[in-house]
Amino acid sequence: MDRQTRKQVGVAAGAPRLSSDATKRQKLMRFANIIRSGPRCPLYLFINLEHREAGEWKYLSHPGSPFAIAAQDNVLYAAGLRSGSVGDAQRFF
């Protein structure tokens, strides 16, 4: 999988800056645009999260997941997304 730096992802998706108080819709639209505009490659999807303890979510991550790709984006990082973990994505989005 071709990995992009945070700077490359931010430029590639080409959307305006989000403030730290961006709406859920704005954050999710940015997330969707990043995934759509990224390179076509298999994404790692998490399954059966509903059967995991919420405390485990901060430890669940994968470098090929949509959350990890979103965490590389400058705009989402500036708005508060700090990692590609399931827990951070749940808190942020």
The 8 nearest C-alpha neighbors of each residue, nearest first, counted from 0:
[[1, 2, 40, 63, 41, 38, 39, 42],
 [0, 2, 3, 38, 40, 39, 37, 63],
 [3, 1, 0, 4, 68, 63, 38, 62],
 [4, 2, 7, 8, 1, 5, 71, 6],
 [3, 5, 7, 6, 8, 71, 2, 72],
 [4, 6, 71, 72, 8, 7, 73, 9],
 [7, 5, 9, 4, 8, 73, 10, 72],
 [8, 6, 4, 10, 9, 5, 3, 11],
 [7, 9, 11, 72, 5, 10, 6, 3],
 [10, 8, 72, 73, 6, 7, 11, 12],
 [9, 11, 13, 7, 8, 12, 6, 14],
 [12, 10, 8, 13, 9, 7, 36, 37],
 [11, 13, 33, 10, 9, 14, 36, 8],
 [14, 12, 10, 11, 9, 15, 8, 33],
 [15, 13, 12, 16, 29, 9, 74, 10],
 [16, 14, 17, 13, 74, 29, 12, 9],
 [17, 15, 74, 18, 14, 77, 78, 75],
 [18, 16, 21, 78, 74, 15, 19, 75],
 [17, 19, 21, 20, 78, 16, 77, 74],
 [18, 20, 78, 21, 79, 17, 77, 75],
 [19, 21, 18, 22, 78, 17, 23, 79],
 [22, 20, 18, 19, 17, 25, 23, 26],
 [23, 21, 25, 24, 26, 20, 27, 17],
 [22, 24, 26, 25, 92, 27, 21, 91],
 [23, 25, 27, 22, 26, 28, 21, 29],
 [26, 24, 28, 22, 23, 27, 21, 29],
 [25, 27, 29, 23, 24, 28, 30, 22],
 [26, 28, 30, 24, 29, 25, 31, 23],
 [29, 27, 31, 25, 30, 26, 24, 32],
 [28, 30, 32, 26, 27, 31, 25, 33],
 [29, 31, 27, 33, 28, 32, 69, 26],
 [32, 30, 28, 34, 33, 29, 35, 27],
 [33, 31, 35, 29, 34, 30, 36, 28],
 [34, 32, 30, 36, 12, 31, 35, 37],
 [33, 35, 31, 37, 32, 36, 30, 65],
 [36, 34, 32, 33, 37, 31, 38, 39],
 [37, 35, 33, 34, 32, 12, 38, 11],
 [38, 36, 34, 35, 33, 39, 11, 8],
 [37, 39, 40, 36, 1, 35, 34, 0],
 [40, 38, 37, 41, 35, 36, 42, 34],
 [39, 41, 38, 42, 0, 1, 37, 63],
 [42, 40, 43, 39, 63, 0, 64, 44],
 [43, 41, 64, 63, 44, 40, 65, 39],
 [42, 44, 64, 63, 41, 45, 61, 65],
 [45, 43, 64, 42, 46, 65, 63, 61],
 [44, 46, 43, 48, 47, 64, 85, 59],
 [45, 47, 48, 44, 49, 50, 43, 51],
 [46, 48, 49, 50, 45, 51, 44, 52],
 [49, 47, 51, 50, 46, 45, 56, 52],
 [48, 50, 47, 51, 52, 46, 53, 56],
 [49, 51, 48, 47, 52, 53, 46, 55],
 [52, 50, 48, 49, 53, 55, 47, 56],
 [51, 53, 54, 55, 50, 56, 49, 48],
 [54, 52, 55, 56, 51, 86, 57, 49],
 [53, 55, 52, 56, 57, 86, 58, 51],
 [56, 54, 53, 52, 58, 57, 59, 51],
 [57, 55, 86, 59, 85, 58, 53, 54],
 [56, 58, 86, 84, 55, 59, 85, 87],
 [59, 57, 56, 55, 60, 84, 86, 85],
 [60, 58, 56, 84, 57, 85, 55, 61],
 [61, 59, 84, 83, 85, 58, 62, 67],
 [60, 62, 64, 63, 67, 43, 59, 83],
 [63, 61, 67, 64, 60, 68, 83, 43],
 [64, 62, 43, 61, 42, 67, 65, 68],
 [63, 65, 43, 67, 66, 42, 61, 62],
 [64, 66, 68, 67, 69, 42, 63, 34],
 [67, 65, 83, 69, 64, 68, 70, 88],
 [83, 68, 66, 70, 64, 69, 65, 62],
 [67, 69, 65, 66, 70, 71, 64, 63],
 [70, 68, 66, 71, 67, 72, 65, 30],
 [69, 71, 67, 83, 82, 68, 72, 80],
 [72, 70, 5, 69, 68, 4, 73, 8],
 [71, 73, 9, 5, 8, 69, 70, 75],
 [74, 72, 9, 76, 5, 75, 77, 6],
 [73, 75, 77, 76, 72, 16, 9, 17],
 [76, 74, 78, 77, 72, 80, 73, 79],
 [75, 77, 80, 73, 79, 78, 74, 81],
 [78, 76, 74, 75, 79, 73, 19, 80],
 [77, 79, 19, 75, 76, 18, 17, 80],
 [80, 78, 76, 77, 81, 19, 75, 91],
 [81, 79, 76, 75, 91, 70, 82, 78],
 [80, 82, 76, 79, 70, 87, 83, 75],
 [83, 81, 70, 84, 80, 87, 67, 88],
 [67, 82, 84, 66, 70, 60, 85, 88],
 [85, 83, 60, 87, 86, 59, 57, 82],
 [84, 86, 88, 56, 87, 59, 57, 89],
 [87, 85, 57, 56, 89, 84, 88, 90],
 [86, 88, 90, 84, 89, 85, 91, 82],
 [89, 87, 91, 85, 90, 86, 92, 84],
 [90, 88, 86, 87, 92, 91, 85, 56],
 [89, 91, 87, 88, 92, 86, 85, 80],
 [92, 90, 88, 89, 87, 80, 79, 26],
 [91, 89, 88, 90, 23, 26, 27, 87]]
